[in-house]
Amino acid sequence: MVAEVYRALVEAGAPETSARAAAAAIPVAGDMVVKEDLWALKEELLTRIAQVEHGLGERIAQQGERIGGLERSLAVLKFAYGPIIILLLLKIAFLP
């Protein structure tokens, strides 16, 4: 409650209960949010969002590199084991 407003209302002749209710309804300046506060919060959020996007971009790039490495390893395995599998299948089919 803003004590100054309460006293002023009582001195002006308002009933105490009405003066108390009116003074309690007035927000204290420290509790109010002003436009500058909102702009500062917006800038902070935009900065944090940019940081998160940057971090995600790096992680996606790392995962892409890992997937590329796995694809290369798989290609080597296909090349190395492909002929062996074909020979084994031919042996099973033609040499019981």
N, C-alpha and C positions, 0 to 999 in steps of 0.2 A: 504494500500500500504506500502511496505517496503521501507522506505526513503533511507536507506543505499544502497540498490540495485539500486534504481533509480539514485542516485548521482554517483555511480560507473559506471553505463552504460553511463550516460551523459559524464562523464570524459573520458570514453574510446572512445567516439566519436559517440555513437548511437544517432539518432534523438530523440528529447524530447518526441514525441508522442509514438515512439516505446519503449523507456525506461520506460515511464509511464505505458504503457500497460503490459510490461513484469514484472515490479515491482508489479503491481496490481494483476497479475495472481499468484504470489507466496503466498501461504497461510501463515498466521501469526502463529507462533508456539503455541500460546495460543488457537487457534481455531482448532488445529489438534487433532485428536484422535489417541492415541498410543495403542499398543497391551495391555499394562498393564491396560489401562482404560477399554478396552473391557473385559478383564478377571475379573476385579472388578465388572463390570456390570453383567456379567454372574453369578458370585457367589451371588450377591445380588438377582438376579432373581431366582436362584435355592433355596435360602433361603426363599424367599417369596412364591414360589410354594410349598415348604415343609410345610410352615405355613398354607397355604390355604388347602392343603390336610389333615393336622391334624385337622383343624377346621371342615372340611366337614365330616371327620370320626367321630368326636364327635357328630355332629348333626345327622348323620345317626344312630348312636347308640341310641341317645335320642329318635328319631322317632320310632326305633324298640321297645324300651321299652314302648312307648305310645301305639303302635299297639298291643303289647302283653297284656297290661292292658285292652284295648278295647275288645280283643278277650276273655279274662277271664270274663269281664262283660257280654258280649254277651252269653257266655256259661251259666252263672248264669241265665240270662233272659230266655234262651231256656228251661232250667231245671225247672224254676219256673212257667213260663206261658204255657209251652207245655201241661201239663195235663189239665189246665183250658180250653185251646182252644179245646182240644179233647172232654172234657165233654160238652162244649157249642155246638159243632158240633153234638154230639150224641143227645143232648136234642132237637136241631132243627130238626134233621132227624127223631127221633122216638116219640117225644112228641110235636105234633103241637099245 
